[in-house]
Amino acid sequence: MKERLQKLISAAGLCSRRQAEGWITAGRVTVNGRVAVLGERADPGVDRVEIDGKPLKAPERHYYILLNKPAGYVTTLSDPEGRPVVTDLLREIPARLYPVGRLDYNTEGLLLLTNDGALAHHLAHPRHEVEKTYLVRLRGHLSDEDRSRLQNGVVLEDGPTAPARVARVRLSGQHTWLEITIHEGRNRQVRRMCEAIGYPVSRLKRIRLAFLDLGRLGAGEYRHLSKEEVNRLHSL
Ligand code: URA
């Protein structure tokens, strides 16, 4: 399909449409060997588009993956200690994927990964901080008073935490299970909040991120997000 040249050039990730218009006007763009003019269209599947004599690459396909991260994987792209990395679980995806936010080595659950830098940036921005719900197992029995402390905010070394929601508290043997929902994204936040009031976390799993949940995905399994889900994430 024919598209305006500036659209093709910006879709290849080289620059904005406006800058591409400047390149066309400056005579840096050719179509099938002939200098292009502003307003011209080309079909990247048929026409040879070049900028400064270099062929235009096909637009990068974007992948949006929801992974159920198992414990024992790091969310960085490589690990100096040689531990397994989450992208080891996504070898079939032919793109360089970046995690949106992070989960600790021993934290399980919902992790988004994408090669769409604009979306990753959008979701990581503090203004768009989305709700995240964690299933937490604590050592000890959480008292009502301590539950209120978690909800109202706990003072950590990097400042007090914002109010959180604590739900479905259930005691089991020497442990307490609960769901905690936060919208901040500080490093090791849930573990540090619980430790700060005297309850070490023995298991931590993210079960929801905004409107997304894990569904039936087993540990280590993933799925592609639908177009509707991607659009909803963009508009958060
Ligand atoms: N809070 C934590 O403590 N760890 C995580 O991995 C995510 C949230």
Residues whose N, C-alpha, C, O or C-beta is under 5 A from the ligand:
A	BS01	URA	R102 L103 D104 T107 R188 Q189 V190 R191 R192
